[in-house]
Amino acid sequence: MLFNSFAFALFFPIVTIGYFLINQRWRWSWLLLASCFFYMFFRPVYILILFFTIAVDYVAGILIEQSSTQKRKKWLLIMSLLANVGVLAVFKYYNFLNENLSLLLGFTGTEVHMPVLDLLLPVGLSFHTFQAMSYTLEIYWGRQKAERHLGIYALYVMFYPQLVAGPIERPQNLIHQFRANYTFDYDRVSAGLRRMLWGLFKKMVIADRLSVYVDAVYQNPEHFSGWPLIWATLLFSIQIYCDFSGYCDIAIGSAKVMGFKLMENFNYPYFSASFREFWTRWHISLSGWFRDYVYIPLGGNRVGISSFIFNILIAFSLSGLWHGASWTFVIWGILHGLYVILERIIHGEKSRHRPYRVVLTFLGVTFAWIFFRAASWEDAIHVITHLFKFNTGFIGLPQISGLSFIINFLLIGLVIAAEASDFTGKKRYFVNLFPNLRMYRYTVNALLVTAIVLLGIFEEQTFIYFQF
C-alpha cells in the first residue's frame, strides 16, 4: 500500500482510530493485523518471507541469550544471519551473482549454465531484513534482551509505517514502545499530521513532478547531451531527496500520531560541508547500521591509513550493493568511499569557507547520483561523457509535466527555503509574521493542501526506495 494512495487515505484513519479505541492490552495485535494487511496489499504471498525470517530470528534471539558458551552463541548468530542473507541472496542477488560468476568462469574457458530465476523482488526486503539482523546482533553483544512475546517481536519487524522503506530501527528504540499506553494527545496528533502533510507535499508536488523530466532523460540518455543531462542530473538530486525524505516524514508522522517515536532518517543532508558529514545526515539509519555492524567491527578509524581505506571501501561497497544488484550501485558506493578517503588524506573537513564546501559536497554527491540513477554502466558513461557537450542553448529547457520550469523551480525553492530556515535556526522569523503560532500553522497547512490539490500528481507513483 502506497502512502500516496486513496487506499492509505482510508487505511490510516481506520487503523489510528481503532488503535485509540482498543484496550491497551490488545493494541499490539491490532497493529500487527493492520501491518500484515498493509504489506499484503503489494503481493500477498510474500508475507510468508516475513513470517519465515520472524520465526528464525525470534527463536535465534532466545537461544543466543540462553546459550552458556560464546562458541554456541556465535554459531546461532551465524545461522540466523545466514537465513536472513540467504533470503536476500535468492530474491535480490541470485541472478546478479550467477551472471558475474558465469562471466568470471568464462575467462578460464569454463562454461556454467545456471538457471535464471524470474522472481519479483519483495517490497522493502532489504529494510526489514536489516532490521531483523540488528535484533540478533544486539542480543549477541548483550545490548538487548530477547523478546519472549512473539507478537511484539513480529510487530517490531512489521510495524507498517516503516516496514517497506525504513527508518531501519534498532530493537532498543522500538520494541518497548509497543508496551506503552499512549493516549490521544491533540498537540502530538496535530504535529504528526503536519509532518505527514509535509511529506506528501515533497512526494506528490516535487518528487513526482520532477520524475517526469528525469525519467524522460535517463530512460533514453543516448538521445541527449549538454543541458538536458545536466538538468536531469541536478533535478534527480532533488527528486530522490524529496521522494525518500517525504516517505520518512509520512512514516514518522503516522507513527507519531499514535504516540510512537521513530528515529530521524534525514538531517538536512544537502547542507553538509563534507562527504563524511553527508553520511551522518543522509539515510541515517542505514549509514548507522553499516557503521555499527560493519565498519567499527572491522576496526573503524582506529587503525592505520591502509586499513582505514580498506574498511571504508568495504562498508561503502556493501552499502552500494544493499541498494541494488548492479555494478552501478556498487560504483556509487565506492565513489562515496573514495570521497571520504580523499577528505581524510587532504584534511578537507578542516578547511574554512563552509558555503564553498557545501556547494562542493553537493556537486560531488550529485555526480555520484548518475551511477545510482542510470539503468546500466553504459548509460552512466554516456551521461558523464556528454554532460558538457552542448548542442542546444539554455533556452532549450523543456517543461515538466505541463508546468513551466519557473513554477517548478519556485516549488523547489520553497522546499530549500523551508529546510534552510530550520537548519539555520531562522524559522522564528517566519513565525513572527503571524499573530500567533496556531495561525502560522493553519496558514502553512492550507498552503500545502492547496499545492497538493492543484499541483500534485495523483497517479499512484511508487517511492524510489521501495525497490530496495
TAGI-V835397 format. One record per pair of residues at least 12 apart in sequence whose ideal C-beta (glycine too) atoms are under 8 Angstrom apart, sorted by sequence separation. I is the first residue (numbers start at 1). J is the second residue. D is the distance in whole Angstrom. If there is no record, write none. Layout:
((I:J:D) (I:J:D))
This chain:
((18:30:6) (19:31:7) (64:76:5) (102:114:7) (135:147:8) (217:229:7) (252:264:7) (269:281:4) (298:310:8) (299:311:6) (320:332:5) (321:333:7) (63:76:5) (64:77:6) (101:114:8) (156:169:8) (252:265:8) (267:280:7) (268:281:6) (269:282:4) (298:311:4) (317:330:6) (320:333:2) (370:383:5) (217:231:8) (218:232:6) (267:281:4) (319:333:5) (320:334:7) (370:384:6) (15:30:8) (156:171:6) (159:174:7) (217:232:4) (266:281:7) (318:333:7) (15:31:7) (18:34:8) (60:76:6) (64:80:8) (98:114:5) (216:232:8) (248:264:8) (266:282:7) (295:311:6) (298:314:6) (317:333:5) (320:336:8) (60:77:7) (248:265:4) (266:283:7) (267:284:7) (295:312:7) (298:315:8) (316:333:4) (317:334:6) (319:336:8) (98:116:7) (135:153:8) (156:174:6) (213:231:7) (214:232:5) (218:236:7) (248:266:6) (265:283:6) (266:284:7) (316:334:6) (15:34:5) (60:79:7) (61:80:8) (156:175:5) (213:232:6) (265:284:5) (295:314:8) (60:80:4) (245:265:7) (264:284:6) (265:285:5) (294:314:7) (295:315:4) (316:336:5) (317:337:7) (95:116:6) (135:156:7) (214:235:5) (244:265:8) (245:266:4) (263:284:7) (294:315:5) (313:334:6) (316:337:3) (95:117:6) (135:157:8) (153:175:7) (156:178:7) (213:235:6) (214:236:5) (244:266:8) (263:285:6) (315:337:7) (11:34:8) (57:80:6) (94:117:5) (152:175:6) (155:178:6) (56:80:6) (147:171:7) (291:315:7) (294:318:6) (313:337:5) (316:340:7) (94:119:8) (131:156:8) (132:157:5) (210:235:5) (214:239:6) (241:266:8) (290:315:5) (312:337:5) (313:338:8) (339:364:6) (11:37:8) (57:83:8) (131:157:6) (144:170:8) (152:178:5) (210:236:8) (290:316:8) (11:38:7) (56:83:5) (57:84:7) (90:117:7) (144:171:5) (152:179:7) (56:84:7) (91:119:6) (144:172:6) (147:175:6) (210:238:6) (211:239:6) (241:269:7) (290:318:7) (312:340:6) (313:341:8) (90:119:7) (92:121:6) (128:157:6) (143:172:7) (210:239:4) (241:270:7) (290:319:5) (312:341:6) (336:365:8) (339:368:8) (53:83:7) (91:121:6) (128:158:7) (52:83:8) (53:84:6) (91:122:6) (207:238:8) (138:170:7) (206:238:7) (207:239:5) (210:242:8) (211:243:8) (287:319:7) (309:341:5) (335:367:8) (336:368:6) (92:125:6) (138:171:6) (206:239:7) (207:240:8) (237:270:7) (286:319:7) (308:341:8) (335:368:5) (7:41:7) (53:87:6) (91:125:6) (92:126:7) (134:168:7) (138:172:7) (52:87:7) (127:162:8) (128:163:6) (134:169:8) (207:242:4) (208:243:8) (127:163:7) (128:164:8) (134:170:6) (135:171:5) (206:242:4) (207:243:4) (286:322:7) (308:344:7) (332:368:5) (335:371:7) (1:38:5) (88:125:6) (127:164:6) (131:168:5) (134:171:7) (332:369:8) (49:87:6) (87:125:7) (88:126:7) (127:165:6) (130:168:5) (131:169:6) (124:163:6) (127:166:5) (203:242:7) (207:246:6) (244:283:7) (332:371:4) (1:41:4) (124:164:3) (202:242:4) (203:243:6) (206:246:8) (305:345:8) (331:371:5) (332:372:5) (411:451:7) (1:42:7) (88:129:6) (123:164:5) (124:165:6) (127:168:6) (202:243:8) (49:91:8) (87:129:7) (329:371:7) (202:245:6) (203:246:4) (328:371:5) (329:372:7) (85:129:8) (202:246:4) (203:247:7) (328:372:7) (411:455:7) (84:129:5) (201:246:8) (199:245:8) (200:246:7) (328:374:6) (331:377:8) (199:246:4) (202:249:7) (203:250:8) (84:132:6) (198:246:8) (199:247:7) (328:376:7) (407:455:8) (84:133:5) (199:248:7) (323:372:7) (328:377:6) (331:380:8) (199:249:3) (200:250:6) (326:376:8) (327:377:6) (198:249:5) (199:250:4) (81:133:6) (199:251:8) (328:380:6) (403:455:7) (80:133:8) (196:249:7) (195:249:5) (196:250:5) (199:253:6) (81:136:7) (195:250:8) (198:253:8) (80:136:5) (81:137:8) (197:253:8) (401:457:7) (195:252:6) (196:253:4) (279:336:7) (195:253:3) (196:254:6) (77:136:6) (194:253:7) (77:137:7) (192:252:8) (193:253:7) (192:253:4) (195:256:7) (196:257:8) (275:336:6) (279:340:7) (191:253:8) (192:254:7) (77:140:5) (192:255:8) (192:256:4) (193:257:6) (275:339:4) (276:340:5) (191:256:6) (192:257:4) (275:340:5) (74:140:8) (73:140:6) (276:343:6) (188:256:6) (189:257:5) (275:343:6) (276:344:8) (188:257:7) (274:343:6) (188:259:7) (64:136:7) (277:349:7) (49:122:6) (276:349:6) (61:135:6) (65:139:6) (185:259:8) (274:348:6) (53:128:8) (57:132:5) (61:136:6) (64:139:5) (274:349:4) (46:122:4) (49:125:7) (53:129:7) (57:133:8) (60:136:5) (64:140:6) (182:258:6) (183:259:8) (273:349:7) (43:120:7) (46:123:8) (182:259:3) (50:128:7) (54:132:7) (57:135:6) (61:139:5) (182:260:7) (43:122:7) (53:132:5) (57:136:5) (165:244:7) (180:259:7) (42:122:8) (43:123:7) (65:145:7) (66:146:8) (42:123:5) (65:146:4) (167:248:6) (273:354:5) (64:146:7) (165:247:5) (166:248:7) (177:259:8) (165:248:8) (177:260:5) (274:357:6) (278:361:6) (39:123:8) (62:146:5) (167:251:7) (177:261:7) (273:357:4) (277:361:8) (61:146:4) (166:251:7) (167:252:8) (273:358:5) (61:147:7) (62:148:7) (165:251:7) (174:260:8) (272:358:7) (275:361:6) (271:358:6) (274:361:6) (278:365:6) (173:261:8) (174:262:8) (270:358:8) (273:361:6) (58:147:7) (161:250:8) (162:251:5) (272:361:5) (275:364:6) (161:251:4) (173:263:6) (272:362:8) (275:365:7) (161:252:7) (58:150:6) (61:153:8) (270:362:5) (161:254:5) (162:255:7) (169:262:7) (161:255:4) (169:263:6) (58:153:5) (167:262:6) (270:365:8) (57:153:8) (58:154:8) (159:255:8) (167:263:5) (167:264:8) (167:265:4) (54:153:7) (161:260:8) (166:265:6) (54:154:5) (57:157:8) (162:262:6) (159:260:8) (161:262:7) (54:157:5) (53:157:7) (54:158:8) (50:157:7) (50:158:6) (169:285:7) (166:283:8) (167:284:7) (168:285:4) (167:285:4) (168:286:6) (32:151:6) (39:158:7) (166:285:5) (35:155:7) (166:286:7) (28:149:8) (39:160:7) (168:289:6) (29:151:6) (32:154:6) (36:158:7) (38:160:4) (42:164:8) (28:151:5) (32:155:5) (35:158:4) (28:152:6) (31:155:6) (35:159:6) (39:163:6) (35:160:4) (38:163:7) (39:164:7) (237:362:7) (32:158:7) (34:160:6) (28:155:6) (31:159:7) (35:163:6) (237:365:7) (31:160:7) (237:366:5) (240:369:7) (236:366:8) (234:366:6) (237:369:6) (240:372:8) (233:366:6) (236:369:6) (240:373:8) (233:367:8) (233:369:7) (233:370:6) (236:373:5) (233:373:8) (324:467:7) (324:468:7) (15:160:8) (323:468:5) (322:468:7) (31:178:8) (271:419:8) (271:420:7) (28:178:5) (233:383:7) (27:178:8) (28:179:8) (268:419:6) (271:423:5) (221:374:7) (229:383:5) (233:387:7) (268:422:7) (134:289:7) (218:373:5) (268:423:4) (130:286:8) (137:293:6) (218:374:7) (219:375:7) (24:181:4) (218:375:7) (222:379:8) (229:386:6) (230:387:6) (221:379:5) (229:387:5) (230:388:8) (130:289:6) (134:293:7) (214:373:7) (133:293:8) (222:382:6) (226:386:7) (218:379:7) (221:382:5) (225:386:4) (226:387:7) (221:383:5) (224:386:7) (225:387:8) (226:388:7) (20:183:8) (226:389:5) (227:390:7) (20:184:5) (225:389:4) (226:390:4) (228:392:8) (218:383:8) (221:386:8) (225:390:7) (226:391:6) (227:392:6) (225:391:6) (226:392:6) (227:393:8) (231:397:7) (227:394:7) (228:396:8) (227:396:6) (227:397:7) (228:398:7) (242:415:7) (238:412:6) (238:415:8) (216:398:8) (213:398:6) (213:400:5) (212:400:6) (213:401:8) (212:401:4) (210:400:7) (209:400:6) (130:322:8) (209:401:5) (209:403:7) (3:199:7) (4:200:6) (126:322:6) (3:200:7) (126:323:8) (210:408:7) (4:203:6) (209:408:6) (3:203:7) (4:204:6) (209:411:8) (4:208:8) (206:411:6) (205:411:6) (206:412:6) (206:415:6) (202:415:6) (247:463:5) (246:463:8) (247:465:7) (244:463:7) (243:463:6) (244:464:6) (243:464:5) (244:465:5) (243:465:8) (240:464:6) (239:464:8) (93:321:8) (97:325:8) (96:325:4) (95:325:7) (96:326:7) (93:325:5) (92:325:6) (16:254:8) (20:258:8) (19:258:5) (16:257:6) (12:254:6) (16:258:6) (3:247:7) (205:451:5) (209:455:7) (3:250:5) (194:441:7) (201:448:5) (205:452:6) (3:251:8) (197:445:6) (200:448:8) (204:452:6) (208:456:7) (209:457:6) (208:457:4) (194:444:8) (198:448:7) (201:451:6) (205:455:5) (211:461:7) (3:254:8) (190:441:8) (194:445:6) (197:448:5) (201:452:6) (205:456:5) (208:459:8) (197:449:7) (200:452:6) (204:456:4) (205:457:8) (204:457:6) (208:461:5) (204:458:7) (197:452:8) (201:456:8) (200:456:8) (207:464:8) (203:463:7) (165:463:6) (166:465:8) (165:465:5) (165:466:6) (164:466:6) (165:468:8) (127:468:7) (124:466:6) (126:468:5) (123:466:5) (125:468:8) (124:468:8) (121:467:7) (5:460:5) (4:460:6) (4:461:7) (2:460:5) (2:461:8) (2:462:6) (3:463:8) (2:463:7))
